[in-house]
Amino acid sequence: MQNQEIEEIVAVSPPQYRNEGISSPPSAQATYFWANVDGGLLGWLTVTGAWLLQFAMVGAVTSFGSYQTFYQNIWLSTYSSSSIAWIGSLQLFLEFFLGVFGGFLLDAGRFRVTIACGTLLFIFAFFMLSLCQAGMFAPILLSQGIGMGAGLGLAYLPVSGVVSQHFNKRRGLAMGVITTGSSLGGFAFSVLASKLFQPLGFGWTVRVCAFIVLGCLAPAFFLIKEPVRNGEKEAPHQVQGKIECQEDVGKLSSLGNSSHDATPPPTIRSLLLDPAYVATISSGFVVCLGLYYPMFAIEAFALDRGIHPDLASWLLSLLNVSSVLGRLIPNYLADHWGMYELYVPCTAAAAALLFAFPACTTASSIVVFAILYGFFSGSIVSLYFPTVSSLDPQVASTGLRLGLACMPVGIASLVGTPIAEALVGSGKPASFRRWPAGAYFGAAAEIFSAVLLAGAWLSVKRRSRPAYA
């Protein structure tokens, strides 16, 4: 009976008090705590808004492969493929690197201002891109690389962090759902770009895409809401989930194990001294050195292999669509089996596919590669944040923990694809391009990432193992 009473109290206590047994909250807490409803209407409306934001912003960025081909063949034909790749890499770099600032602002309660600034900057830069003319590398880099990348960087992490705060048991699934928006957005925007460049021209193609982004971000801004923080008052229908401190906190103290103290919020120093956390974010850095290379290169690779241009233009879209399942199925299973149990094999599978990439010389083999790599690369992207969050369920530190995890990913995203493109070379005939060099570089990075993840997994298992006297 006593254990049942403990479980009923813990079920409505904040996450930081149910990490390891029952602990006594500090005496300076507010007069009540809000129940973690693991989603609820507010949580799933936030997921809907976050999905729209990822569809519009991340989808527009991940469709850069279509722009890469257009720039390389027509708009910026005098520049090397490696130079052009810096535009897309700069977008990815700012998307993740600015996450540390977005994380601090999220923890500081400046969520609405942060995503407002990010979305407005992204829309403005997208429309400015439509004014760029052929051969204008610097303005394209400024608007598409820096402007759109910075706008996405300000919004991406805070929105992901807020979704994470709404969920506990179904966090992996919720995070997977919102990342499907980026996959479908990448599919939609890459199809639009590749099909509209010729009939509409560059300017109006970009404007059409920018108006779609505007139409998605307007409702998204109002749908995304922060969960109610501990101690905040809310509508009467939510009051039933609270615990009265004077009575129930004392019950927690008497029933629980008083030897466990409330875990203090982590600092940057404490996070960087956590072996599992450091190994996980290091794996994020290493994997992103090669993760995005096929997305930038698959269309040009197919054309150099003699694949029909109509099919080649659909490959990036096919890769993005297949990643939808990769962002849902592994995340759903990870909620039941464990994050690392899914993350490690998915990363190893992506490495094996990259090793096979240069051998794909027929239309059918390239299509199969696009489908499989889309699935496993999507799982790598969607499992990263839930895995980092699973190391410590404290909601109050979500922004700091995820923000620091974004920085190494941003750096790797900046340099990884240009390095791979430089290894491949920019020779126009297929015989002058060293396609295996870029693929093997990415595969080696993903193998090393899987090794680091395995080390983090072992570290988590070791510290969760019960101690026996």
C-alpha positions as CSV (number, residue, x, y, z in Angstrom):
1,M,0.0,0.0,0.0
2,Q,2.8,2.3,0.8
3,N,4.6,1.7,-2.5
4,Q,1.3,2.4,-4.4
5,E,1.0,5.7,-2.6
6,I,4.5,6.6,-3.5
7,E,3.8,5.9,-7.2
8,E,0.7,8.0,-7.2
9,I,2.6,11.0,-5.9
10,V,5.6,10.5,-8.2
11,A,3.2,10.3,-11.2
12,V,2.4,14.0,-10.8
13,S,5.7,15.2,-9.6
14,P,8.2,17.1,-11.7
15,P,10.7,15.0,-13.7
16,Q,13.7,16.1,-11.6
17,Y,12.1,14.3,-8.6
18,R,11.6,10.9,-10.3
19,N,15.0,10.4,-11.9
20,E,16.2,8.0,-9.2
21,G,13.6,7.0,-6.6
22,I,11.8,9.6,-4.5
23,S,13.7,12.6,-3.2
24,S,12.8,15.5,-1.0
25,P,12.2,18.7,-3.0
26,P,14.0,21.8,-1.6
27,S,12.1,23.8,0.9
28,A,12.2,26.9,-1.2
29,Q,10.0,25.4,-3.9
30,A,6.8,27.2,-5.1
31,T,3.5,26.3,-3.4
32,Y,2.6,23.7,-6.0
33,F,4.0,21.8,-9.0
34,W,2.2,21.1,-12.3
35,A,1.6,17.6,-13.4
36,N,3.5,16.3,-16.4
37,V,0.6,15.2,-18.7
38,D,3.0,13.8,-21.3
39,G,1.6,15.8,-24.1
40,G,-2.0,16.6,-23.8
41,L,-3.8,19.0,-26.1
42,L,-1.3,21.8,-25.6
43,G,1.6,19.4,-26.3
44,W,0.2,18.0,-29.5
45,L,-0.8,21.5,-30.8
46,T,2.8,22.4,-30.2
47,V,3.9,19.4,-32.1
48,T,1.6,20.5,-35.0
49,G,3.2,24.0,-35.0
50,A,6.7,22.6,-34.8
51,W,5.9,20.3,-37.7
52,L,4.8,23.3,-39.8
53,L,8.0,25.2,-38.8
54,Q,10.3,22.3,-39.7
55,F,8.4,21.7,-43.0
56,A,8.9,25.3,-44.0
57,M,12.3,26.2,-42.7
58,V,14.3,23.0,-42.5
59,G,12.6,21.7,-45.6
60,A,13.7,24.7,-47.6
61,V,17.3,24.3,-46.3
62,T,17.5,20.5,-46.9
63,S,16.3,21.0,-50.5
64,F,19.6,22.8,-51.3
65,G,20.7,19.8,-53.4
66,S,18.4,21.1,-56.2
67,Y,20.0,24.6,-55.9
68,Q,23.4,23.0,-55.9
69,T,22.8,21.4,-59.3
70,F,21.2,24.6,-60.7
71,Y,24.0,26.8,-59.5
72,Q,26.7,24.4,-60.7
73,N,25.3,24.0,-64.2
74,I,23.7,27.5,-64.8
75,W,23.5,30.2,-62.2
76,L,27.1,30.0,-60.8
77,S,28.7,27.8,-63.5
78,T,32.1,29.7,-63.1
79,Y,32.4,28.5,-59.5
80,S,33.6,25.1,-58.3
81,S,31.2,22.6,-56.7
82,S,33.2,22.8,-53.5
83,S,32.7,26.6,-53.4
84,I,29.0,26.3,-54.1
85,A,28.6,23.7,-51.3
86,W,29.7,26.3,-48.8
87,I,26.3,28.0,-49.2
88,G,24.4,24.9,-48.1
89,S,27.0,24.0,-45.5
90,L,26.8,27.5,-44.0
91,Q,23.0,27.1,-43.6
92,L,23.5,23.9,-41.7
93,F,26.3,25.3,-39.6
94,L,24.2,28.3,-38.4
95,E,21.1,26.0,-37.9
96,F,23.0,24.1,-35.3
97,F,25.7,26.4,-34.0
98,L,23.3,29.2,-33.1
99,G,21.4,26.5,-31.1
100,V,23.5,27.3,-28.0
101,F,22.2,30.8,-28.0
102,G,18.7,29.7,-28.7
103,G,19.0,27.2,-25.8
104,F,20.1,29.9,-23.3
105,L,17.2,32.1,-24.4
106,L,14.8,29.2,-24.0
107,D,15.9,28.5,-20.5
108,A,15.8,32.3,-19.8
109,G,12.1,32.4,-20.8
110,R,12.6,34.3,-24.0
111,F,11.1,31.7,-26.3
112,R,8.5,33.8,-28.1
113,V,10.9,36.6,-29.0
114,T,13.5,34.2,-30.2
115,I,11.4,32.3,-32.7
116,A,9.7,35.5,-33.8
117,C,13.1,37.0,-34.7
118,G,14.2,33.7,-36.3
119,T,11.2,33.2,-38.5
120,L,11.1,36.9,-39.7
121,L,14.8,36.8,-40.6
122,F,14.3,33.6,-42.5
123,I,11.4,34.9,-44.6
124,F,13.2,38.2,-45.3
125,A,16.4,36.5,-46.4
126,F,14.4,34.0,-48.6
127,F,12.7,36.9,-50.5
128,M,16.0,38.7,-50.8
129,L,17.4,35.6,-52.5
130,S,14.9,36.0,-55.2
131,L,16.5,39.3,-56.2
132,C,20.0,37.8,-56.8
133,Q,21.1,37.5,-60.4
134,A,23.3,35.0,-62.2
135,G,26.9,35.0,-61.2
136,M,26.3,36.9,-57.9
137,F,27.9,34.5,-55.5
138,A,28.4,36.9,-52.6
139,P,24.7,38.1,-52.4
140,I,23.5,34.5,-52.7
141,L,25.9,33.4,-49.9
142,L,24.7,36.3,-47.8
143,S,21.0,35.7,-48.2
144,Q,20.7,32.0,-48.6
145,G,23.7,30.9,-46.6
146,I,23.9,33.5,-43.8
147,G,20.4,35.0,-43.6
148,M,18.3,31.9,-43.9
149,G,20.8,29.9,-41.9
150,A,20.8,32.4,-39.0
151,G,17.0,32.6,-39.0
152,L,16.7,28.8,-38.8
153,G,19.4,28.7,-36.1
154,L,17.4,31.0,-33.9
155,A,14.2,29.0,-34.2
156,Y,15.2,25.4,-34.6
157,L,16.6,24.5,-31.2
158,P,14.1,26.5,-29.0
159,V,11.2,24.8,-30.9
160,S,12.7,21.4,-30.5
161,G,13.4,22.0,-26.9
162,V,9.8,23.1,-26.1
163,V,8.4,20.0,-27.8
164,S,10.8,17.9,-25.6
165,Q,9.6,19.7,-22.5
166,H,6.0,18.7,-23.2
167,F,6.7,14.9,-23.2
168,N,8.3,12.3,-21.1
169,K,7.5,8.7,-22.0
170,R,6.6,9.6,-25.6
171,R,9.4,12.1,-26.2
172,G,11.1,10.1,-28.9
173,L,7.9,9.7,-30.9
174,A,7.0,13.4,-30.5
175,M,10.5,14.5,-31.7
176,G,10.3,12.0,-34.5
177,V,6.9,13.4,-35.7
178,I,8.2,16.9,-35.9
179,T,11.3,15.9,-37.9
180,T,9.1,14.3,-40.5
181,G,8.1,17.9,-41.4
182,S,11.6,18.6,-42.6
183,S,11.6,15.4,-44.7
184,L,8.4,16.2,-46.4
185,G,9.4,19.8,-46.7
186,G,12.7,18.8,-48.3
187,F,10.7,16.7,-50.8
188,A,8.2,19.5,-51.6
189,F,10.7,22.3,-52.0
190,S,13.2,20.2,-54.0
191,V,10.5,19.2,-56.4
192,L,9.3,22.8,-56.7
193,A,12.8,24.1,-57.3
194,S,13.8,21.4,-59.9
195,K,10.5,21.7,-61.8
196,L,10.0,25.5,-61.7
197,F,13.5,26.8,-62.5
198,Q,13.1,26.4,-66.2
199,P,9.5,27.7,-66.8
200,L,9.5,30.4,-64.1
201,G,13.1,31.3,-63.8
202,F,15.2,31.6,-60.6
203,G,13.5,34.7,-59.1
204,W,9.9,33.6,-59.2
205,T,10.8,30.0,-58.3
206,V,12.3,31.3,-55.1
207,R,9.4,33.7,-54.4
208,V,6.9,30.8,-54.8
209,C,8.8,28.8,-52.2
210,A,9.1,31.9,-49.9
211,F,5.4,32.5,-50.0
212,I,4.8,28.8,-49.0
213,V,7.2,29.3,-46.1
214,L,5.3,32.4,-45.0
215,G,2.0,30.6,-45.1
216,C,3.3,27.8,-42.9
217,L,5.1,29.9,-40.3
218,A,2.2,32.2,-39.6
219,P,0.0,29.6,-37.9
220,A,3.0,27.8,-36.5
221,F,3.9,30.8,-34.4
222,F,0.5,30.7,-32.6
223,L,0.3,26.9,-32.3
224,I,3.6,26.5,-30.5
225,K,3.3,27.0,-26.7
226,E,5.7,26.6,-23.8
227,P,4.6,24.1,-21.1
228,V,3.5,25.7,-17.8
229,R,6.6,26.1,-15.6
230,N,6.7,25.0,-12.0
231,G,5.0,27.5,-9.8
232,E,3.1,29.3,-12.6
233,K,-0.7,29.7,-12.3
234,E,-2.9,28.4,-15.1
235,A,-6.5,27.9,-16.0
236,P,-8.8,26.2,-13.5
237,H,-9.2,23.0,-15.6
238,Q,-5.5,22.4,-15.1
239,V,-5.4,22.9,-11.4
240,Q,-6.4,19.3,-10.7
241,G,-2.9,18.2,-11.7
242,K,-1.1,20.1,-8.9
243,I,0.3,18.9,-5.6
244,E,-0.1,21.1,-2.5
245,C,3.4,21.5,-1.1
246,Q,2.5,21.8,2.6
247,E,0.8,18.4,2.7
248,D,2.2,16.3,-0.2
249,V,5.8,17.3,-0.1
250,G,5.9,16.2,3.5
251,K,4.4,12.9,2.3
252,L,7.1,12.6,-0.3
253,S,9.7,13.2,2.3
254,S,8.4,10.6,4.7
255,L,7.6,7.9,2.1
256,G,10.6,8.4,-0.1
257,N,14.3,7.7,0.3
258,S,15.6,10.8,2.0
259,S,19.2,9.9,1.0
260,H,18.5,11.2,-2.5
261,D,18.8,15.0,-2.8
262,A,17.2,17.0,-5.6
263,T,19.5,17.0,-8.5
264,P,20.8,20.6,-9.1
265,P,20.6,22.0,-12.6
266,P,23.6,21.1,-14.7
267,T,26.3,23.6,-15.6
268,I,28.4,23.7,-18.7
269,R,31.3,22.3,-16.7
270,S,29.3,19.4,-15.3
271,L,28.0,18.5,-18.7
272,L,31.5,18.5,-20.2
273,L,32.6,16.2,-17.4
274,D,29.9,13.6,-18.2
275,P,31.5,10.9,-20.3
276,A,28.2,9.7,-21.9
277,Y,27.2,13.3,-22.8
278,V,30.6,14.1,-24.3
279,A,30.7,10.9,-26.3
280,T,27.2,11.5,-27.6
281,I,27.8,15.0,-28.8
282,S,31.2,14.0,-30.2
283,S,29.4,11.4,-32.2
284,G,27.1,14.1,-33.5
285,F,30.1,16.1,-34.7
286,V,31.7,13.1,-36.4
287,V,28.6,11.8,-38.1
288,C,27.7,15.2,-39.6
289,L,31.1,15.3,-41.4
290,G,29.6,12.8,-43.9
291,L,25.9,12.7,-43.2
292,Y,24.8,15.4,-45.7
293,Y,27.2,14.7,-48.5
294,P,24.8,12.3,-50.5
295,M,22.0,14.9,-50.2
296,F,24.1,17.5,-51.9
297,A,25.7,15.2,-54.4
298,I,23.2,12.5,-55.4
299,E,21.7,14.4,-58.3
300,A,25.0,15.3,-59.8
301,F,26.3,11.8,-59.2
302,A,23.4,10.3,-61.0
303,L,23.8,12.6,-64.0
304,D,27.5,11.8,-64.2
305,R,26.6,8.1,-64.2
306,G,24.3,8.6,-67.3
307,I,21.0,8.4,-65.4
308,H,18.1,10.2,-67.2
309,P,17.8,13.8,-66.0
310,D,14.1,13.4,-65.1
311,L,14.9,10.5,-62.8
312,A,18.0,12.3,-61.4
313,S,15.9,15.3,-60.4
314,W,13.6,13.1,-58.3
315,L,16.3,11.3,-56.3
316,L,16.7,14.0,-53.6
317,S,12.9,14.1,-53.2
318,L,12.8,10.3,-52.9
319,L,15.6,10.4,-50.3
320,N,13.6,13.0,-48.3
321,V,10.3,11.0,-48.5
322,S,11.9,7.8,-47.4
323,S,13.5,9.6,-44.4
324,V,9.9,10.1,-43.0
325,L,9.7,6.5,-42.0
326,G,13.2,6.7,-40.7
327,R,12.2,9.5,-38.4
328,L,9.1,7.8,-37.1
329,I,9.8,4.0,-36.7
330,P,13.1,4.1,-34.9
331,N,11.9,6.9,-32.6
332,Y,8.8,5.0,-31.7
333,L,10.8,1.8,-31.0
334,A,13.4,3.8,-29.0
335,D,10.8,4.9,-26.5
336,H,10.3,1.2,-25.7
337,W,13.8,-0.3,-26.3
338,G,16.1,2.6,-25.5
339,M,17.7,5.4,-27.5
340,Y,21.2,4.0,-27.9
341,E,19.8,0.6,-28.7
342,L,18.4,2.1,-32.0
343,Y,20.9,4.9,-32.6
344,V,24.0,2.7,-32.8
345,P,22.7,0.2,-35.4
346,C,21.1,3.0,-37.5
347,T,24.4,4.9,-37.7
348,A,26.3,1.7,-38.6
349,A,23.8,1.0,-41.4
350,A,24.2,4.5,-42.9
351,A,28.0,3.9,-42.9
352,A,27.6,0.7,-44.8
353,L,25.3,2.3,-47.4
354,L,27.9,5.1,-48.0
355,F,30.6,2.5,-48.6
356,A,28.3,1.1,-51.3
357,F,27.3,4.4,-52.8
358,P,30.1,4.6,-55.5
359,A,29.1,1.1,-56.8
360,C,25.6,2.4,-57.6
361,T,25.9,2.8,-61.4
362,T,22.4,1.8,-62.6
363,A,19.1,3.6,-62.2
364,S,17.7,0.9,-59.9
365,S,20.7,0.7,-57.6
366,I,20.7,4.5,-57.2
367,V,17.0,4.5,-56.4
368,V,17.5,1.8,-53.8
369,F,20.4,3.7,-52.2
370,A,18.3,6.9,-52.0
371,I,15.4,5.0,-50.3
372,L,17.6,3.2,-47.8
373,Y,20.0,6.1,-47.0
374,G,17.0,8.4,-46.6
375,F,15.6,6.0,-44.0
376,F,18.8,5.6,-41.9
377,S,20.0,9.2,-42.3
378,G,16.6,10.4,-41.1
379,S,16.8,8.1,-38.1
380,I,20.2,9.6,-37.2
381,V,18.9,13.1,-37.4
382,S,15.7,12.4,-35.4
383,L,17.3,10.3,-32.7
384,Y,20.0,12.8,-31.8
385,F,18.0,15.2,-29.6
386,P,16.0,12.6,-27.8
387,T,19.2,10.7,-27.0
388,V,20.8,13.8,-25.6
389,S,17.7,14.6,-23.6
390,S,17.4,11.0,-22.2
391,L,20.7,11.5,-20.4
392,D,19.0,13.7,-17.8
393,P,15.2,14.3,-17.7
394,Q,15.4,17.7,-16.0
395,V,13.1,20.0,-18.0
396,A,14.6,23.2,-16.7
397,S,18.0,22.4,-18.3
398,T,16.7,21.3,-21.8
399,G,17.9,24.4,-23.5
400,L,21.5,24.3,-22.2
401,R,21.8,20.5,-22.8
402,L,20.5,20.6,-26.4
403,G,22.2,23.9,-27.1
404,L,25.7,22.6,-26.3
405,A,24.9,19.5,-28.3
406,C,24.1,21.6,-31.4
407,M,27.5,23.4,-31.5
408,P,29.7,20.4,-32.6
409,V,27.0,19.4,-35.1
410,G,27.0,22.9,-36.6
411,I,30.8,22.9,-37.0
412,A,30.8,19.5,-38.7
413,S,27.9,20.5,-41.0
414,L,29.9,23.6,-42.1
415,V,33.1,21.8,-43.1
416,G,32.0,18.2,-43.9
417,T,30.3,18.5,-47.3
418,P,32.9,21.0,-48.7
419,I,35.7,18.6,-47.7
420,A,33.8,15.7,-49.4
421,E,33.2,17.8,-52.5
422,A,36.9,18.8,-52.6
423,L,37.9,15.2,-52.4
424,V,35.6,14.4,-55.3
425,G,36.8,17.3,-57.4
426,S,34.9,19.4,-59.9
427,G,35.7,17.8,-63.2
428,K,32.8,17.8,-65.6
429,P,33.2,14.3,-67.1
430,A,32.5,11.4,-64.8
431,S,36.0,10.0,-65.3
432,F,37.5,13.1,-63.7
433,R,35.4,13.0,-60.6
434,R,36.6,10.9,-57.6
435,W,33.2,9.9,-56.3
436,P,34.5,7.1,-54.0
437,A,36.8,9.5,-52.1
438,G,33.8,11.6,-50.9
439,A,31.7,8.5,-50.1
440,Y,34.5,6.7,-48.2
441,F,35.2,9.9,-46.2
442,G,31.6,10.1,-45.1
443,A,31.4,6.3,-44.4
444,A,34.6,6.4,-42.2
445,A,33.1,9.3,-40.2
446,E,29.9,7.5,-39.6
447,I,31.7,4.3,-38.5
448,F,33.7,6.3,-36.0
449,S,30.5,8.0,-34.8
450,A,28.9,4.5,-34.2
451,V,31.9,3.6,-32.1
452,L,31.5,6.8,-30.0
453,L,27.8,6.1,-29.5
454,A,28.6,2.5,-28.4
455,G,31.0,4.0,-25.8
456,A,28.3,6.4,-24.5
457,W,25.9,3.5,-24.4
458,L,28.2,1.5,-22.2
459,S,28.8,4.5,-20.0
460,V,25.1,4.9,-19.4
461,K,24.7,1.2,-18.7
462,R,27.5,1.3,-16.2
463,R,26.2,4.2,-14.2
464,S,22.6,2.8,-14.1
465,R,23.8,-0.6,-12.9
466,P,22.6,-1.0,-9.2
467,A,25.3,-1.1,-6.6
468,Y,25.4,-4.0,-4.2
469,A,26.9,-3.9,-0.7
